[in-house]
Amino acid sequence: MISSCKSRSILSEKSISKIEKISLSERTRGTIRDFTLSNGKLESSINGNIDSQELSQNDWSKIVEYTEEINAEGISKLGSPSTKRYSDAALASHITITKNGTDHQSSTFDSGNPPAELKALYNEVQRIIKTKKSR
């Protein structure tokens, strides 16, 4: 019985998120947009104009949920489904997951068209950004 409680305790510790922040960077000639989401805060830098807003616990929980479904260590090897960024027809984007003190940066992809494995996380980050911008 003691080992059962101990194993439940170990499982609980493992399920506690170690995700510290998620960053989305989007760039092309003349445009630089960086967004960083962490527990309680959304920081934005658009062409050097910096803004910070509160991020709800519910929004952060959704970000963590989507991030935990991703193999962070492997995101640098994910292929981009399109190449419009090569001709500045799309912003060149990447996502960085900071987990357990380590940054895991995705390969570059066209804004709006991330690798399938990052799509849910990317869409949630974009939803939060748009919601905050409209306030």
Backbone bond lengths (Angstrom), bond angles and torsions (degrees), N, CA, C in turn:
res aa  C-N    CA-C-N  psi(-1)  N-CA   C-N-CA  omega(-1)  CA-C   N-CA-C  phi
1 M - - - 1.435 - - 1.532 110.97 -
2 I 1.314 117.40 -38.65 1.453 120.92 178.45 1.518 109.88 -63.53
3 S 1.342 116.65 -42.56 1.463 119.08 179.88 1.523 110.70 -64.07
4 S 1.334 117.74 -32.63 1.453 120.76 177.57 1.524 110.64 -64.11
5 C 1.313 117.77 -44.71 1.465 121.25 177.90 1.522 110.54 -64.85
6 K 1.340 115.00 -40.59 1.454 119.20 -179.24 1.525 110.89 -64.02
7 S 1.340 117.72 -42.01 1.454 119.44 -179.69 1.526 110.89 -68.23
8 R 1.338 118.20 -34.01 1.461 120.41 175.67 1.516 110.37 -65.14
9 S 1.323 116.66 -38.64 1.457 121.28 178.69 1.527 110.86 -63.98
10 I 1.321 116.72 -42.63 1.461 121.49 178.46 1.524 109.94 -64.03
11 L 1.332 118.25 -42.57 1.456 121.28 177.84 1.517 110.91 -62.04
12 S 1.339 116.99 -41.13 1.456 120.20 179.43 1.516 110.75 -62.79
13 E 1.331 117.03 -41.07 1.457 120.59 179.17 1.523 110.91 -64.34
14 K 1.327 117.13 -39.06 1.463 120.49 -179.50 1.517 111.17 -68.51
15 S 1.349 117.43 -33.34 1.450 119.76 -177.24 1.523 112.47 -79.80
16 I 1.329 118.37 -12.10 1.456 120.79 175.56 1.520 107.84 -68.71
17 S 1.324 115.75 127.62 1.456 120.16 -174.89 1.516 112.53 -69.17
18 K 1.313 115.06 138.78 1.464 122.37 174.84 1.524 109.27 -111.02
19 I 1.316 116.18 18.82 1.454 121.06 179.47 1.527 107.59 -79.98
20 E 1.324 115.54 120.68 1.456 120.80 -175.69 1.518 112.84 -94.19
21 K 1.331 116.20 -40.75 1.465 119.73 178.82 1.518 110.42 -163.73
22 I 1.327 113.72 161.80 1.460 122.94 176.00 1.520 106.09 -127.57
23 S 1.319 116.26 131.59 1.464 120.17 178.25 1.520 109.25 -121.71
24 L 1.332 114.91 140.50 1.462 122.22 174.20 1.513 106.77 -122.26
25 S 1.318 116.10 124.68 1.457 122.15 178.81 1.518 108.49 -118.76
26 E 1.341 116.51 131.38 1.456 122.02 179.86 1.528 108.12 -133.12
27 R 1.342 116.36 126.84 1.467 120.60 -174.87 1.521 112.25 -142.77
28 T 1.309 113.85 148.30 1.459 123.56 168.02 1.519 105.93 -157.03
29 R 1.314 116.91 178.10 1.473 118.24 178.02 1.524 109.02 -58.42
30 G 1.323 116.54 122.11 1.460 121.16 176.19 1.514 115.99 87.07
31 T 1.312 118.44 -6.59 1.467 120.53 -179.57 1.518 110.34 -135.54
32 I 1.329 114.74 127.96 1.470 120.92 174.98 1.525 107.11 -133.96
33 R 1.335 115.68 117.82 1.469 121.34 178.36 1.525 108.90 -125.98
34 D 1.327 114.92 122.81 1.461 120.83 177.35 1.526 108.52 -125.97
35 F 1.324 115.99 131.81 1.453 122.30 178.89 1.527 108.26 -128.70
36 T 1.321 116.54 132.46 1.457 121.28 177.63 1.522 108.71 -127.11
37 L 1.331 115.25 123.53 1.448 121.84 178.79 1.518 108.59 -110.48
38 S 1.317 115.41 131.24 1.460 120.93 175.25 1.521 107.06 -139.61
39 N 1.287 116.74 177.05 1.461 120.91 -178.08 1.528 109.44 -62.27
40 G 1.331 116.31 105.06 1.452 121.36 176.60 1.511 116.08 97.45
41 K 1.357 118.78 -4.50 1.459 118.42 -174.63 1.524 112.76 -148.63
42 L 1.353 114.33 141.76 1.459 122.89 170.56 1.520 106.39 -119.99
43 E 1.326 116.40 118.12 1.454 121.64 176.65 1.523 108.08 -107.99
44 S 1.338 115.82 131.91 1.457 121.82 -179.27 1.515 109.63 -123.45
45 S 1.320 116.45 141.67 1.449 122.60 171.53 1.520 106.92 -134.94
46 I 1.336 115.50 110.90 1.461 120.84 -179.57 1.519 107.46 -117.69
47 N 1.328 115.17 110.37 1.464 121.75 -176.80 1.527 111.92 50.16
48 G 1.324 116.07 40.02 1.462 121.60 176.32 1.516 115.13 90.42
49 N 1.331 118.43 -10.62 1.464 121.51 176.94 1.524 108.72 -85.55
50 I 1.336 115.80 112.21 1.460 121.68 -173.39 1.519 110.28 -97.96
51 D 1.332 115.40 138.68 1.457 122.29 179.70 1.524 107.90 -141.86
52 S 1.299 115.73 149.15 1.464 120.85 177.45 1.521 108.20 -134.21
53 Q 1.320 115.46 133.19 1.461 121.30 179.92 1.517 109.98 -133.89
54 E 1.313 113.99 157.69 1.457 120.04 177.61 1.533 109.05 -73.13
55 L 1.323 115.11 141.42 1.459 122.27 177.15 1.525 106.90 -115.49
56 S 1.313 116.75 125.33 1.464 119.99 -177.28 1.530 111.56 -67.27
57 Q 1.309 115.68 156.23 1.465 120.86 177.83 1.529 110.08 -62.48
58 N 1.318 116.66 -34.78 1.460 121.29 179.11 1.540 110.72 -64.57
59 D 1.347 116.37 -44.89 1.464 119.59 178.08 1.526 110.91 -63.48
60 W 1.331 117.18 -43.76 1.468 120.16 179.76 1.529 110.56 -63.58
61 S 1.320 117.62 -39.74 1.469 121.36 179.17 1.525 110.86 -60.92
62 K 1.336 117.31 -39.71 1.463 120.43 178.15 1.528 110.83 -65.77
63 I 1.332 116.25 -41.74 1.471 120.55 178.08 1.532 109.54 -59.88
64 V 1.322 116.42 -46.86 1.465 121.29 -179.83 1.528 110.01 -61.59
65 E 1.324 117.10 -43.39 1.468 121.53 -179.70 1.534 110.95 -58.93
66 Y 1.325 117.36 -47.99 1.470 120.54 179.39 1.527 111.48 -66.89
67 T 1.321 116.85 -37.22 1.464 120.86 -178.68 1.520 111.18 -67.52
68 E 1.321 117.15 -38.03 1.463 120.46 -179.07 1.525 112.46 -66.47
69 E 1.331 117.73 -17.72 1.463 121.44 177.51 1.524 112.21 -81.88
70 I 1.338 116.67 -6.14 1.463 122.25 -175.03 1.524 110.01 -104.98
71 N 1.313 116.98 140.22 1.462 121.55 171.36 1.528 106.77 -80.77
72 A 1.333 116.22 92.44 1.468 121.63 -174.25 1.525 111.89 -56.83
73 E 1.314 117.35 -37.46 1.463 121.10 -177.66 1.524 112.41 -64.75
74 G 1.333 117.31 -22.32 1.461 120.66 -175.77 1.525 114.96 -102.65
75 I 1.336 118.28 2.43 1.468 118.19 -173.56 1.530 113.85 -69.37
76 S 1.322 117.18 -20.53 1.467 118.95 179.42 1.532 111.58 -70.43
77 K 1.316 116.94 -16.18 1.469 121.07 -177.65 1.529 113.15 -99.43
78 L 1.334 116.95 -1.02 1.463 119.49 -178.30 1.523 110.36 -72.71
79 G 1.314 115.60 135.27 1.463 120.69 -179.32 1.517 111.99 -83.43
80 S 1.309 115.66 146.82 1.462 122.03 177.87 1.523 109.20 -84.20
81 P 1.336 118.14 135.13 1.462 119.98 -179.09 1.539 114.49 -76.45
82 S 1.333 117.79 -9.31 1.470 120.20 179.62 1.529 110.05 -150.01
83 T 1.345 115.86 169.27 1.470 119.86 -174.95 1.528 112.74 -134.00
84 K 1.301 118.35 30.68 1.467 121.06 -179.69 1.531 111.84 -63.49
85 R 1.310 117.32 -24.28 1.471 121.05 179.75 1.527 111.84 -64.72
86 Y 1.316 117.80 -22.58 1.462 121.14 -179.80 1.526 112.05 -62.47
87 S 1.330 116.12 -29.13 1.473 120.40 -178.84 1.531 111.89 -114.02
88 D 1.326 116.86 20.42 1.462 123.02 -178.22 1.530 113.13 61.64
89 A 1.320 117.87 21.56 1.458 121.45 175.50 1.531 111.03 -82.02
90 A 1.330 116.44 -9.77 1.467 122.44 176.17 1.522 107.43 -149.31
91 L 1.316 115.63 153.30 1.457 120.39 174.14 1.530 109.05 -67.96
92 A 1.314 117.20 138.93 1.466 121.73 173.98 1.525 106.99 -81.69
93 S 1.313 116.66 122.22 1.460 121.71 -173.22 1.512 112.08 -122.70
94 H 1.309 115.75 154.92 1.459 121.26 168.07 1.530 108.96 -153.13
95 I 1.306 114.59 155.09 1.465 122.61 178.45 1.516 107.79 -112.76
96 T 1.319 115.85 137.91 1.462 121.52 174.49 1.525 108.05 -118.71
97 I 1.315 115.34 125.99 1.464 122.03 176.14 1.520 107.25 -105.18
98 T 1.320 116.84 120.84 1.458 120.94 175.55 1.523 107.02 -100.57
99 K 1.324 114.54 114.07 1.460 121.94 -172.97 1.521 108.43 -137.22
100 N 1.304 116.77 127.95 1.470 122.11 -179.80 1.526 111.79 53.46
101 G 1.337 116.60 37.64 1.457 121.37 177.02 1.520 115.53 79.59
102 T 1.327 117.52 4.66 1.461 121.64 -178.06 1.521 110.00 -118.71
103 D 1.341 116.14 134.92 1.466 121.46 175.58 1.517 109.66 -87.02
104 H 1.332 115.47 132.70 1.462 122.64 176.40 1.525 106.47 -121.50
105 Q 1.325 117.46 107.83 1.459 121.90 -176.22 1.518 110.82 -100.09
106 S 1.326 115.01 134.23 1.460 119.76 178.51 1.521 110.47 -74.14
107 S 1.304 115.10 165.84 1.460 120.12 169.30 1.526 106.53 -67.96
108 T 1.316 116.86 162.53 1.463 121.22 -179.49 1.526 109.74 -76.93
109 F 1.339 114.83 142.04 1.463 121.11 179.31 1.522 109.10 -142.61
110 D 1.330 116.87 165.59 1.454 121.73 177.24 1.525 109.99 -72.04
111 S 1.331 116.19 135.39 1.456 120.60 175.85 1.523 109.42 -56.04
112 G 1.318 115.95 132.23 1.458 121.11 -178.41 1.516 114.40 88.69
113 N 1.331 117.21 -8.13 1.459 120.63 -177.54 1.535 111.07 -140.50
114 P 1.341 116.10 67.47 1.469 119.41 -178.77 1.528 111.59 -76.49
115 P 1.332 116.78 167.21 1.474 119.11 171.56 1.534 109.27 -56.20
116 A 1.306 116.72 149.01 1.469 122.04 -176.52 1.531 112.32 -52.98
117 E 1.327 117.01 -37.48 1.459 121.35 -177.33 1.538 112.36 -66.90
118 L 1.325 117.09 -21.80 1.471 121.67 -178.80 1.525 112.78 -104.00
119 K 1.316 117.41 -3.22 1.463 121.63 -171.71 1.536 113.42 -58.74
120 A 1.315 118.68 -47.70 1.469 120.47 -177.94 1.530 110.92 -63.32
121 L 1.326 117.20 -44.20 1.462 121.27 178.12 1.523 110.10 -63.78
122 Y 1.317 117.51 -47.70 1.466 122.12 -179.72 1.528 110.64 -58.26
123 N 1.322 116.77 -46.76 1.464 120.42 -179.26 1.530 111.36 -63.21
124 E 1.315 117.71 -38.09 1.470 120.72 178.59 1.528 110.60 -67.98
125 V 1.319 117.68 -42.01 1.471 121.01 176.96 1.532 108.96 -60.64
126 Q 1.317 117.61 -46.45 1.468 121.17 179.28 1.530 111.49 -61.91
127 R 1.324 117.35 -40.18 1.474 121.20 178.98 1.527 109.98 -60.34
128 I 1.328 116.22 -45.84 1.463 120.86 -179.42 1.531 110.33 -64.22
129 I 1.322 117.23 -44.32 1.464 121.21 179.88 1.533 110.08 -59.57
130 K 1.325 117.13 -47.32 1.460 120.78 -179.30 1.520 111.54 -64.48
131 T 1.324 117.63 -39.16 1.459 121.92 178.64 1.520 110.28 -62.46
132 K 1.320 116.75 -43.10 1.470 121.74 -179.16 1.521 111.69 -69.86
133 K 1.331 117.58 -36.50 1.462 120.99 -179.92 1.522 111.78 -66.52
134 S 1.340 117.11 -31.15 1.454 120.54 -176.59 1.522 112.95 -80.15
135 R 1.312 117.57 -4.86 1.477 120.41 179.94 1.492 111.58 -86.70
